[in-house]
Every structure is written in structure tokens, then in C-alpha cells.
Amino acid sequence: MQKEKAIVVTTERGVFFGYVPEDTDLTNKILRLTNGRMCVKWPADQHGVVGLAAVGPITGARISPAAPSLTVHSITLAMECSAEAVHLWEAEPWN
């Protein structure tokens, strides 16, 4: 089984979380995410999209259910997630 890493990506259309193979080049402009989720909303206390990768979605964030896979286009930023952030993304908060 291939190892995966959790990432948060921003695009021209939104902010997404999911998993890619560990050796994925994060400079690609198109990525296929498995178990992909979208961040529909985050509070100001999140400290921006980097906070979503560093600490995960906090109270007040709205995270969608996971789709088996998402192909995201026009990527503007790709960030690896901390273990803490992964746990909170997987909790799928919708506050």
C-alpha cells in the first residue's frame, strides 16, 4: 500500500483537504485528492488558510463530508497538514 500525506490546497474556487501519495509534487496545478473535503467557512480566529493546515479547523468552521475523490484545478497553494490538523479535518465540524 502506498503511503499518503494529508494536504490543504487553495484554488480559484475554494479551500480543500485530502490525501495524495507521499511522493506527489505539490507544485502541480491539478491534484487528485482522496477522501476530499471542502472548507466552506472558517472564522477569523482561524488565522487564515495556513491555520487550517497548521492547527486544523477550529470552532466556527464548516467542513463538508468527504467525497471518495476530488480533482482540484487551478491550485494556488498546497500545504502539508500537521497530525493535529488531520484529526480536526476528519471530525468534519459544521458549527
MODAHU-V513147 format. One record per residue. N is the residue number from 1. RES is the residue in three letters. OMEGA is omega as a letter, one per 20 degrees, with the letter a starting at -180 (999 if undefined). BURIAL is b if it has 16 or more other C-alpha atoms within 10 Angstrom, else e. D_CENTER is the distance of its C-alpha to the mean C-alpha in Angstrom with 1 decimal. Layout:
# MODAHU-V513147
<<N & RES & OMEGA & BURIAL & D_CENTER> <N & RES & OMEGA & BURIAL & D_CENTER>>
This chain:
# MODAHU-V513147
<<1 & MET & a & e & 21.8> <2 & GLN & r & e & 19.4> <3 & LYS & r & e & 17.2> <4 & GLU & r & e & 13.4> <5 & LYS & r & e & 10.8> <6 & ALA & a & b & 7.3> <7 & ILE & r & b & 5.1> <8 & VAL & r & b & 3.0> <9 & VAL & r & b & 5.6> <10 & THR & r & b & 8.1> <11 & THR & r & b & 11.0> <12 & GLU & a & e & 14.4> <13 & ARG & a & e & 13.3> <14 & GLY & a & e & 10.1> <15 & VAL & a & b & 6.5> <16 & PHE & r & b & 4.0> <17 & PHE & r & b & 1.8> <18 & GLY & a & b & 5.2> <19 & TYR & r & b & 8.2> <20 & VAL & r & b & 10.7> <21 & PRO & a & e & 14.2> <22 & GLU & a & e & 14.9> <23 & ASP & a & e & 17.1> <24 & THR & r & e & 14.8> <25 & ASP & a & e & 15.7> <26 & LEU & r & b & 12.8> <27 & THR & r & e & 15.3> <28 & ASN & r & e & 15.4> <29 & LYS & r & e & 15.0> <30 & ILE & r & e & 14.1> <31 & LEU & r & b & 11.8> <32 & ARG & r & b & 11.9> <33 & LEU & r & b & 8.9> <34 & THR & a & b & 10.6> <35 & ASN & a & b & 9.9> <36 & GLY & r & b & 7.3> <37 & ARG & r & b & 6.6> <38 & MET & r & b & 7.0> <39 & CYS & a & b & 7.5> <40 & VAL & a & e & 11.2> <41 & LYS & r & b & 12.6> <42 & TRP & a & b & 12.5> <43 & PRO & r & e & 15.8> <44 & ALA & r & e & 17.5> <45 & ASP & r & e & 17.6> <46 & GLN & a & b & 13.9> <47 & HIS & r & e & 15.1> <48 & GLY & a & e & 12.8> <49 & VAL & r & b & 9.3> <50 & VAL & r & b & 10.2> <51 & GLY & r & b & 10.9> <52 & LEU & r & b & 7.5> <53 & ALA & a & b & 7.0> <54 & ALA & a & b & 10.7> <55 & VAL & a & b & 11.6> <56 & GLY & a & b & 8.9> <57 & PRO & a & b & 9.7> <58 & ILE & r & b & 13.5> <59 & THR & a & e & 16.4> <60 & GLY & r & e & 16.4> <61 & ALA & r & b & 12.8> <62 & ARG & a & b & 12.4> <63 & ILE & a & b & 9.7> <64 & SER & r & b & 10.8> <65 & PRO & r & b & 12.1> <66 & ALA & r & b & 10.7> <67 & ALA & a & e & 12.4> <68 & PRO & r & e & 13.9> <69 & SER & r & e & 12.4> <70 & LEU & r & b & 11.1> <71 & THR & a & e & 12.5> <72 & VAL & a & b & 11.0> <73 & HIS & r & b & 13.8> <74 & SER & a & e & 14.8> <75 & ILE & r & b & 11.9> <76 & THR & a & e & 12.9> <77 & LEU & r & b & 10.7> <78 & ALA & a & b & 8.7> <79 & MET & r & b & 8.2> <80 & GLU & a & b & 8.6> <81 & CYS & r & b & 7.8> <82 & SER & r & b & 11.0> <83 & ALA & r & e & 12.5> <84 & GLU & a & e & 12.8> <85 & ALA & r & b & 9.2> <86 & VAL & a & b & 8.6> <87 & HIS & a & e & 11.6> <88 & LEU & r & b & 10.8> <89 & TRP & a & b & 7.6> <90 & GLU & r & b & 10.1> <91 & ALA & r & e & 12.7> <92 & GLU & a & b & 11.4> <93 & PRO & r & b & 13.2> <94 & TRP & a & b & 15.0> <95 & ASN & 999 & e & 17.4>>
